């Protein structure tokens, strides 16, 4: 039996890191200051989209520890309560992985509907935990708008993730 060479093993390992690296890049994209008043409050959660997608289609390449790292990175760079997004993304990962059979092999609309439900729960939980953390009820309007924008934009990013999965992850 022929063992794959070092370059082949390295290639597989690097391609296996694509979901995590891509998700971390999306976190960076969301925390970059664009100098548009009010934009930071309603920026869609690209990390949530990515964790949802990869938890359905390649949970082996973005495990719960990866979701935790992504959330912790977002918390640290975004200035939110440290651990809030880490907790939310790990919970999203766990819920989605436990329900993968509902999504795998179904139409995109089933996944989108599922994402809308999961995102609603994730945004509600993060709003509730942030309110508890601050000791005051946080305004719900920006969270609602951010959640709606995230759900509306999911098809664009779902398509991007699908292409990445097809091209970069075939054979991994």
C-alpha positions as CSV (number, residue, x, y, z in Angstrom):
1,X,0.0,0.0,0.0
2,X,1.4,3.4,-1.0
3,X,1.3,6.1,1.6
4,X,0.5,9.6,0.5
5,X,3.5,11.9,0.4
6,X,4.1,14.9,2.7
7,X,2.9,17.4,0.1
8,X,-0.4,15.4,-0.3
9,X,-1.0,15.2,3.4
10,X,-0.2,18.9,3.9
11,X,-2.6,19.8,1.1
12,X,-5.4,17.8,2.6
13,X,-4.7,19.3,6.1
14,X,-4.6,22.9,4.7
15,X,-7.8,22.4,2.7
16,X,-9.4,21.0,5.8
17,X,-8.8,24.3,7.6
18,X,-10.6,26.3,4.9
19,X,-14.0,26.5,6.8
20,X,-12.4,27.8,10.0
21,X,-10.1,30.2,8.2
22,X,-12.9,31.5,6.0
23,X,-15.1,32.0,9.1
24,X,-12.4,33.9,10.9
25,X,-11.9,36.1,7.9
26,X,-15.6,36.8,7.9
27,X,-15.3,37.8,11.5
28,X,-12.6,40.2,10.6
29,X,-14.8,41.6,7.8
30,X,-17.5,42.4,10.3
31,X,-15.3,44.2,12.8
32,X,-13.4,46.4,10.3
33,X,-14.4,50.0,10.9
34,X,-16.1,51.3,7.8
35,X,-16.8,54.8,9.2
36,X,-20.5,54.6,8.4
37,X,-22.6,55.9,11.3
38,X,-24.7,53.2,12.8
39,X,-23.4,50.4,10.6
40,X,-21.7,48.5,13.4
41,X,-24.9,48.0,15.3
42,X,-26.7,46.3,12.3
43,X,-23.9,44.5,10.6
44,X,-25.1,41.0,9.6
45,X,-23.6,38.1,11.5
46,X,-21.5,36.5,8.9
47,X,-20.0,34.2,11.5
48,X,-23.4,32.8,12.4
49,X,-24.1,32.1,8.7
50,X,-20.8,30.2,8.4
51,X,-21.2,28.2,11.6
52,X,-24.7,27.2,10.5
53,X,-23.6,26.2,7.0
54,X,-20.5,24.2,8.1
55,X,-22.4,22.6,11.0
56,X,-24.8,21.0,8.4
57,X,-22.4,20.2,5.6
58,X,-19.0,19.7,7.1
59,X,-19.2,19.6,10.9
60,X,-15.9,17.6,10.9
61,X,-14.1,20.7,9.5
62,X,-15.7,23.2,11.8
63,X,-16.3,21.4,15.1
64,X,-17.6,23.0,18.3
65,X,-14.1,24.0,19.3
66,X,-13.8,25.9,16.0
67,X,-17.2,27.6,16.6
68,X,-15.9,28.6,20.1
69,X,-12.7,30.1,18.7
70,X,-14.7,32.0,16.1
71,X,-17.0,33.4,18.7
72,X,-14.2,34.3,21.1
73,X,-12.4,36.1,18.3
74,X,-15.5,38.0,17.5
75,X,-16.0,39.0,21.1
76,X,-12.4,40.1,21.5
77,X,-12.3,42.1,18.3
78,X,-15.8,43.4,18.4
79,X,-15.7,44.6,22.0
80,X,-18.7,42.6,23.2
81,X,-18.9,40.7,26.4
82,X,-16.1,38.1,26.2
83,X,-17.6,34.7,25.7
84,X,-21.1,35.8,24.6
85,X,-20.7,35.0,20.9
86,X,-18.5,32.0,21.8
87,X,-21.4,30.6,23.8
88,X,-24.0,31.5,21.1
89,X,-22.0,30.0,18.3
90,X,-21.3,26.8,20.2
91,X,-25.0,26.4,21.0
92,X,-25.9,27.0,17.3
93,X,-23.3,24.4,16.3
94,X,-24.7,21.9,18.8
95,X,-28.3,22.5,17.7
96,X,-27.6,22.3,14.0
97,X,-25.4,19.2,14.3
98,X,-28.1,17.5,16.3
99,X,-30.6,18.3,13.5
100,X,-28.4,17.7,10.5
101,X,-30.7,14.9,9.2
102,X,-33.4,17.6,8.8
103,X,-31.2,19.6,6.4
104,X,-29.0,17.2,4.5
105,X,-30.3,16.3,1.1
106,X,-33.2,18.8,1.3
107,X,-33.8,21.8,-0.8
108,X,-32.0,25.1,0.0
109,X,-35.3,26.6,1.2
110,X,-35.5,24.0,4.0
111,X,-32.0,25.1,5.1
112,X,-32.9,28.8,4.8
113,X,-36.0,28.3,6.8
114,X,-34.0,26.4,9.4
115,X,-31.4,29.2,9.4
116,X,-34.1,31.8,10.0
117,X,-35.3,29.8,13.1
118,X,-31.8,29.2,14.4
119,X,-30.8,32.8,13.8
120,X,-33.9,34.1,15.6
121,X,-33.0,32.0,18.6
122,X,-29.4,33.1,18.5
123,X,-30.2,36.8,18.2
124,X,-32.8,36.5,21.0
125,X,-30.3,34.7,23.2
126,X,-27.5,37.2,22.5
127,X,-29.8,40.1,23.1
128,X,-31.0,38.6,26.4
129,X,-27.5,37.8,27.6
130,X,-26.2,41.2,26.7
131,X,-29.1,42.8,28.6
132,X,-28.3,40.7,31.6
133,X,-24.6,41.5,31.3
134,X,-25.3,45.3,31.1
135,X,-27.9,45.3,33.8
136,X,-30.4,47.0,31.6
137,X,-32.7,46.1,28.8
138,X,-30.9,46.6,25.5
139,X,-32.8,48.2,22.6
140,X,-34.4,45.5,20.5
141,X,-34.7,47.4,17.2
142,X,-31.1,47.1,16.1
143,X,-30.9,43.4,17.0
144,X,-34.1,42.8,15.1
145,X,-32.8,44.6,12.0
146,X,-29.4,42.8,12.3
147,X,-31.2,39.5,12.5
148,X,-33.4,40.2,9.5
149,X,-30.5,41.4,7.5
150,X,-28.6,38.2,8.4
151,X,-31.4,36.0,7.3
152,X,-32.0,37.9,4.1
153,X,-28.3,37.7,3.2
154,X,-27.9,34.0,4.0
155,X,-28.6,32.8,0.5
156,X,-25.7,34.8,-0.9
157,X,-23.3,33.4,1.7
158,X,-24.7,29.9,1.5
159,X,-24.0,29.9,-2.2
160,X,-20.4,31.2,-1.5
161,X,-19.9,28.4,1.1
162,X,-21.3,25.8,-1.3
163,X,-18.8,26.9,-4.0
164,X,-15.9,26.8,-1.5
165,X,-17.1,23.3,-0.5
166,X,-17.2,22.1,-4.1
167,X,-13.9,23.6,-5.2
168,X,-11.6,23.6,-2.2
169,X,-12.9,20.7,-0.1
170,X,-13.5,18.0,-2.7
171,X,-11.5,15.0,-1.5
172,X,-11.0,16.2,2.0
